[in-house]
Amino acid sequence: MATRIFQGTSRLIMTSKSASGFLILGIALMLLSACGKAENLILFVSDRNGNPEIYTMDPDGNDTTRFTSHLAADSSPNWSPKRDKVAFLQEETDRTVLKIAHSDGTNVITEPSTNGTVWQYRWSPDGEHIAFTSDMDGQPDIFVLKLDGDTNEIIAVTKTKEREDLGSWSSDGEWLSYALFEGESPGVYVRNPNGVDLIRLTSVPARSPVWSPKGDDIAFYLDGEDGNEIHLVNYSTNEETGLVTRVDGTFPVSWSPDGKHIAYVSNQHGNMEIYSMEIDGSDQLRLTRNDRLDNNPVWSPNGKRIAFVSYSGSGDEGGEIFAMDADGSKQRRLTNNPNNDSTPFW
């Protein structure tokens, strides 16, 4: 029997079959609502409850929710590309492991499941793989975890004496970038995890090589006469361009979602502040102005806002998370407590 709705009295008559249909529809709407909410949430780390845990909050700083709750210290939270999962690092007694959970905090898995410490990780663009650096085989190398929900197979991508600095996946998911800062063959490299190709793009010590959203350029740090510099290398031509000097290399550069701008941290005016520039190094714009340490800029998914951390104490103490428009205007405090809030991910 079809469902009949009487508008005048708002009376609903349903058979058991149609009731089941409404139940399924209700569940679907709830899931869609949850997904829509996750689209806007910011992940961050805070020790407001005694030790570093992961939290979420709305872009305006409201509706703060604790995502993890245990005695171990958590760090480096990151949404999956579909925002249906969250990955983060967790300190255990003698190692640091990679944790992966559903966006509601359930179905947590640990990798590597046996031994080895994880230092870095990166989601693949399709969310079906995670690249990470670990010494699970006795020495620091890059591995790729296949999230198939069954075996979760892990394959080794590199096998070198030096510890690689993991960069990011190319936008098509075909390549991984990484850098070597020490050893006989330093530079920026790209490797296809599904094949055997290894391409060396530069030949000087480098760090934090990050693919552009379009997949044509890689931004990275190298040491210059005045400290860290940001350089750009084109994947197709190997043409390298120096963009800016005197930058802080604590966090990788942050590409805008459209690939037209880079947010970074620099002390070119005497204090670590947030800047942005076009990818040819032009239009360098100072976004923050104060006597405190500002770092870790991250773009909102639509590219209109930038979240960052500002420290009120000495060094990296008393961190609070702020957000601003991409031109530095409309700055808003998102967290406000005497403890340390850090590492936002939008």
Secondary structure, DSSP 8 states (H G I E B T S, - for coil): ---EEETTTTEEE--HHHHHHHHHHHHHHHHHHHHHHHHH-EEEEE-TTSS-EEEEE-TTS-S-EE---SSS-EEEEEE-TTSSEEEEEEE-SS-EEEEEEETTS-S-EEESSSS--EEEEEE-TTSSEEEEEE-TTSS-EEEEEE--SSS--EEE----SS--EEEEE-TTSS-EEEEE-SSSS-EEEEE-TTS--EEE---S--EEEEE-TTSSEEEEEEEETTEEEEEEEETTT--EEEEEEEE--SS--EE-TTSSEEEEEE-TTSS-EEEEEETTS-S-EE---SSSEEEEEEE-TTSSEEEEEEESSSTT-SEEEEEEETTS-S-EE---SSS-EEEEE-
